[in-house]
Amino acid sequence: MPGSAVESRLLAEVVPSNGFAHCRFEDGGNADVPGILGRFLKRQDQLRFLGATTEVLIERRAGPWCQQLLHATIGHAGLPKIGQNGQAYVRAELPGCKGGPRALFLSADAIRRYFYGLKDAPSGSLYESLSVPDTASPEQLRIAWRMCSLELTVTGANSHQFSSIERAFNLLAHPDLRNCYDAMRKDDDALPLFPYGGFGAILVKGHLSKEGDAFFADRILAYKPETVVRKVTFLLRQCDFLADRVVCRDGRRKLEVWLDSNIVPGFEWDLSWNRWKHWLSTRLAVEATFVMSGKYRLHKGEWNLQKWQVALPSRLGVQMPASLSADIRSAIEIHALLGQHSDLVRHVREQCEKVPVEHIQVQDWFDQAGASSHLKPHHVTWRPDYEPFYFEQLRKRSRTWFLFRDEYLFVWARVLIAEIPEPGHATYVFARPDNLDAFLDHYAKPTRNDIRRNLDNLSGALGFAGRVVRGKRRKRWLASVLKLAGEKAEYLEAFD
């Protein structure tokens, strides 16, 4: 076990052991440290454990000089800044160092050399390592990386060569990092970004400040980001379709994935997809290695660190369902039909703002106008963030249903349900009224907030039975609604 946070221990021997480096000390003690240190530690090194075996300060005598190395887990690495001495640096947090420095200051030159391969002497660029021009598209970058990986496999290359081209691809496939790299190639004074915002284990060479609260590094010896392999799905309608890539985000789980056309062969898009994407129901299945990223944002006068996970482009797989083509055709058709019958759609929306309108009435108006059967009543008031699951589960159990403003009112056997099928909203359940017309007329006047607060005894007058707040598990929401409605849920509907 390591000693206290201030105790230095003289290294007698270091032996590799199951992914760790086993250290024996002159005082007879021993400790396991991260395996990467086995390549750098030498006999007679002084080791100081800064609260854990992963946070290690190493001091090495070299004549009159004392070299210092730090192995630590870094948190968020900020944007580059210019220090008082005129030198650029990046500050990274050291959350695991309990008995030592709380911040790591990385010189801009160290970041340029280690991550971007930019040195004082001329050397090959990241583009050259992948054998592509600096104008290569994301699709061309992925093809080139795959070809280079195949060539290295055939020639029996070592792991360092594989890591080098993978790093080149992951940097160039990230638009911000690529812009940063291109700027640094043209301007020696351009400031470097720490790739993907930090969060990982780092080994650096430099010196500890006199106060001991900061470590100043002029060289990065090794870095390993914090990673996790996850299988997730993304709703295609929540993605952003850019000219050269598709950006998929899940705000709830704080995930981000970028797709190029080569990762999804045959899937071709353009900017126009952003106009009608909210009609898509397809989910993409993604398996990827994610790295932690983050950024400080000002909220209510305080700077808060917002963290999310970004998929590494080199370790990404996507599965498209067979129904995607049909879903795309349907979405385009619905968007076109709403535009074709815009006058009728506007009329229906105006009516729904005043009073609840039964779906049968809306369908009659569509039939009279000769609208396509693909245009459905609920399309009139549907909004981009609405979830079809909530709507369909309530509609298929309804005897009839109504459109009203941004809500849908579903009449069941024992209850009437008011639903805004969007994450973040609750489902309102009322006792089935004896006089439906009177209920609808009364319901059209107050707000949901008035009902929840029971203003003027509204909840009693409307027969408000309660509301079901939606969480992450949709089937659990459904089971709660069915229970409140006095209906029996199927066995599998109670679980998610």
Phi, psi and omega in degrees: 000144178291160179277201182290172184293342183250359184273129175261140183233135185275125184280129178260323184198147175230130185229128176299139183206102173051051178084355177246172171246118183271118183257133171247136186251161181297335181277005178093349179278176179207164179197150174262129179240165180308140186302330181300332182290339181301332181281343187246337183287145178228156177301141181080005172292144174264121180252131176237120181272122186263053177104341179199163182288349177272342181252101189230129172258126184245128177241133184226126179278131176226085185069228180282352184261157176237114177275143179233134176238147178230125170250123184205165174266121180262149173266229181291133173256119187283186177285152181294145180223165176259125181279178180296335179274004179086359181265144180276146180209165173237130180264129177240141179283149178239078186291338185268351181274095183277332183240035182199212183297144179257353181216146177244126179252111182263128178292148179300324180296322179296320179291319178301315184291312188287310187273319189257355177068022180265116183236175178295320179277148179301139178211167181294147181276169176298326178296318180294325180295334177260000179059046177228155175286164181286001176260007185300140177280165176305323179295316180293325177298317181293318178299315181296318180296320179295319180294318179296320179297320179295318179296319179294324178295317181294321182275357178070040182293161180275172185295329180297321179293320176296317181297324182295314182285331176293318178297318179300316180294315182295330176285315183285336180280346177268116188301320180291319180290325178293317177299320178298315181296315179299321179294320181290331177293330182267333186225117181295340181267000178295139185276136182271146173267142172283121187305128174061014169084014176093213181066085178177187179259133185226146174237122185229160177243135181176224180208150178278142178294162180299324180283345180079009183260000180211150176239129181255116186252132175250001177206137174261123180266327180199150177210136177225114182290156174286121184233157174211137178267127183224149170250119185222168175234150178232137172287126183298330182288345179265004179271157175257126182262106180260175185296323186242000182198164173248128180254117181253128179228144173235099183296330182291315180265359178056058179240151178216132180224137175248133181242134170253169187292339181283334180284339179231077183304138179083354180262103184244134183226171170213179185296337182295341180299333180294344181282326186235010184298336183292350176269357179281143178243357184292142173248137176266133175266121185237132170240123187208162170263121183256143172246150180283141176222170181188168179201141176277132178232144180276121180223117180054044176081001181236143176273120181241138178278119176257122184248147174210172182246134181246134179284132175290127181302329184283344183232066188221132175227141184228138175243125177259131179292154181295338183277003186300315183300316179294323179295320179295315179299318180295317181297317179296320182293316179299316179300318180291320181294321178297324176288322180295323181250039185300324179295315179294318179299318178297320179297315180296318180297321179297321178293320181292337177288335184269308185217157174298136181242126181291144184298332179296321178296317179297318179296323176299318178296321177296316181297319180295329180274358180071029181289153179298150179292346178284345177272116185255155182305318184291344178297334186298317184250010181291141181242156187305326185268004181288144180259119180302329183304311183296317181296311186293322180296325180278323183294317186291345177259004187268150172275329170197168180208161188231152171260132179209110182051238179263014183246168168232134180251121185248127180262113178258185183295319185244344185224168170238132187243129175256125189225131165250102191284061183225138177305139181099348179255156179257157177265125181260130183242132180236153173295144180299119184286148175290322179245100185295318181298320180293320178298312182298321179295319180289321183292333184289347186267312182277176174258169177298322180296323177298319181293316182296325180276356181058043178295127181055036178059034181297317183298323178289318181295326182268353181073037182295121183262340180145176179229152180247114180278132182278139174244206182284335186260109187292322182289333175292322174300314181297317179298323179292321178295315180297321179296316180293329180277356180076024179247148183274129178276145172296155186305312184288342181285346181275353182233156179225000000 
